[in-house]
């Protein structure tokens, strides 16, 4: 009687957002020792998460991604592929530990971070030049690795989002082929791929681009503006990474020239990344007086 008329009808939420979105929301909020304060906005966010995975699968299909069991994953050569396989191993470990220890919110959080942040936002974005390039060996490797990772994602999410993942599992079997079993009967993921160097390198790239984007947004740099980049105190390792990922940094962070200097240039925003200081000269990109006035107002 205390809660009569003061509840959210789950059937209404399912009709509006889908059963998987509601299940994932409840899983992500099932922390030990707390009441669940259910908000329909959270359910809508989890529906968007499902849509993100569905669109990622469609993008992969459009770029020829298909399961290729002839490829031995340990033979993957591209740093970006070795990175995502390493992060998949780490995410699988976190999800498995979360489920087996009954910390279901930890399992949902680990799956969410890996799928949305790493796989969708970064891995597929970094693969676009490979898919559009002329290196057929790199393309074939990336298609096979992406297909494998998607399969493992469906397995990890299946206890939380069974209906959508089961449909995607059947849909991605390959043209004219069928899966050997339903997803609910598939073996739980047990990846063991580890490449700490590849993981460190791509995570460094992610941190660099994220830092530059954050500074550009905070300083109201126009999105179309191409900014120069000055790096101070870079080690040989960092210099090598900047060279190898030059095109990705320019494309993703809207950066023009990349230079190495002994000191930071005037009127520049600075980001500390490891041993190096990354400087973004802003003199020609923003109005210094307006930026100063904004900062004074915040103070």
Long-range contacts (C-beta under 8 A, 24 or more apart in sequence): 8-38, 8-40, 13-40, 13-43, 16-40, 16-43, 17-43, 17-44, 17-46, 17-47, 18-47, 18-50, 18-163, 18-164, 19-163, 20-46, 20-50, 20-160, 20-161, 20-162, 20-163, 20-164, 20-165, 21-46, 21-47, 21-49, 21-50, 22-46, 23-160, 23-161, 23-162, 24-49, 24-50, 24-108, 24-157, 24-160, 24-161, 27-104, 27-105, 27-107, 27-108, 27-160, 28-104, 28-105, 28-108, 28-109, 28-112, 29-105, 30-104, 30-105, 30-108, 31-103, 31-105, 32-102, 32-103, 49-112, 49-115, 49-116, 50-161, 50-164, 52-115, 52-116, 52-120, 53-115, 53-120, 53-153, 53-157, 53-164, 53-168, 54-164, 54-168, 56-115, 56-119, 56-120, 56-124, 56-150, 57-150, 57-168, 57-171, 57-172, 59-124, 60-124, 60-146, 60-147, 60-150, 61-172, 63-127, 63-131, 63-143, 64-131, 64-139, 64-143, 65-143, 65-146, 65-147, 65-150, 66-143, 66-144, 66-147, 66-172, 66-174, 66-175, 67-144, 67-147, 67-148, 67-151, 67-172, 67-173, 67-174, 68-140, 68-143, 68-144, 68-147, 71-140, 71-141, 71-144, 71-145, 73-145, 73-148, 73-193, 74-193, 76-141, 76-145, 77-138, 77-141, 78-130, 78-138, 78-141, 78-142, 79-198, 79-201, 79-202, 79-244, 80-123, 80-126, 80-127, 80-130, 80-142, 80-202, 81-141, 81-142, 81-145, 82-193, 82-195, 82-198, 82-199, 83-123, 83-195, 83-198, 83-199, 83-201, 83-202, 83-203, 84-118, 84-119, 84-123, 84-145, 84-149, 85-145, 85-149, 85-191, 85-193, 85-195, 86-193, 86-194, 86-195, 86-196, 86-198, 86-199, 87-114, 87-118, 87-199, 88-114, 88-149, 88-152, 88-189, 88-191, 88-193, 89-191, 89-192, 89-193, 89-194, 91-118, 91-156, 92-152, 92-156, 92-189, 92-190, 92-191, 95-156, 96-188, 99-159, 107-160, 108-160, 111-153, 111-156, 111-157, 111-160, 114-153, 114-156, 115-153, 115-157, 119-149, 119-153, 122-202, 122-206, 123-149, 125-252, 126-202, 126-248, 129-247, 129-248, 129-251, 147-172, 152-189, 152-191, 154-183, 155-183, 155-186, 155-187, 155-188, 155-189, 156-189, 158-183, 158-184, 201-241, 204-238, 204-241, 204-273, 204-274, 205-241, 205-245, 205-248, 205-249, 207-273, 208-249, 208-253, 208-271, 208-273, 208-278, 209-248, 209-249, 209-252, 209-253, 211-271, 211-273, 211-278, 212-253, 212-255, 212-271, 212-278, 212-280, 213-253, 215-269, 215-271, 215-280, 216-253, 216-254, 216-280, 218-269, 219-269, 219-282, 219-285, 219-286, 219-291, 220-286, 220-291, 220-294, 221-282, 221-285, 221-286, 222-285, 223-254, 224-254, 225-254, 225-285, 226-254, 226-255, 226-256, 227-254, 227-255, 227-256, 227-280, 227-281, 227-282, 227-285, 228-255, 228-256, 228-257, 228-258, 228-259, 228-280, 228-281, 229-253, 229-255, 229-256, 229-257, 229-258, 229-259, 229-278, 229-279, 229-280, 230-259, 230-260, 230-261, 230-264, 230-265, 230-268, 230-278, 230-279, 230-280, 230-281, 231-258, 231-259, 231-260, 231-261, 231-276, 231-277, 231-278, 231-279, 232-260, 232-261, 232-262, 232-263, 232-264, 232-276, 232-277, 232-278, 232-279, 233-275, 233-276, 233-277, 234-260, 234-275, 234-276, 235-274, 235-275, 235-276, 238-273, 238-274, 238-275, 238-276
